[in-house]
Amino acid sequence: MVTLLVIGLLWVVTTYLFEGRYPLPYFAEHHATDWLFNGNLYIGFLIMMSGFLGLLRWK
């Protein structure tokens, strides 16, 4: 679970450092004018959210 949190954090930091063009350049190339331009951020936060939800169910 902590691994997902760290991977999500690295994903978001990488997205900010490369201005949305990396790790998946698809969003920057095909959605430059709409809300999906931030798709890499959405994916990173989704990965972190899944790690957090896993921590909530940890026994």
C-alpha positions in Angstrom: 0.0 0.0 0.0 2.8 2.4 0.8 4.3 1.4 -2.5 1.3 2.7 -4.3 1.5 6.0 -2.4 5.1 6.5 -3.3 4.5 5.5 -7.0 1.6 8.0 -7.2 3.7 10.7 -5.6 6.5 10.1 -8.1 4.0 10.1 -10.9 2.7 13.5 -9.9 6.1 15.0 -9.3 7.3 13.7 -12.7 4.2 15.2 -14.3 5.0 18.6 -12.8 8.7 18.6 -13.7 8.0 17.7 -17.3 5.0 20.0 -17.6 2.5 17.2 -18.3 4.4 15.7 -21.2 5.8 12.7 -19.3 5.1 9.8 -18.1 2.2 9.6 -20.7 2.6 12.1 -23.5 -0.9 11.2 -24.9 -2.7 13.7 -22.7 -0.5 16.6 -23.7 -0.6 15.7 -27.4 -4.3 14.9 -27.9 -6.0 17.0 -25.2 -4.1 20.3 -25.2 -7.2 22.4 -25.0 -9.6 20.5 -22.8 -9.8 19.2 -19.2 -8.0 15.9 -20.0 -4.7 17.9 -20.5 -4.1 17.1 -16.8 -4.7 13.4 -17.3 -1.3 12.5 -15.8 -2.2 14.3 -12.6 -5.5 12.4 -12.5 -3.7 9.1 -12.9 -1.2 9.9 -10.2 -3.8 10.9 -7.7 -5.8 7.8 -8.5 -2.8 5.7 -7.8 -2.3 7.5 -4.5 -6.0 7.2 -3.6 -5.9 3.4 -4.2 -2.9 3.2 -1.9 -4.7 5.2 0.8 -7.8 3.1 0.5 -5.7 0.0 0.9 -4.2 1.4 4.1 -7.7 2.0 5.5 -8.5 -1.7 5.1 -5.2 -2.9 6.4 -5.5 -5.3 9.4 
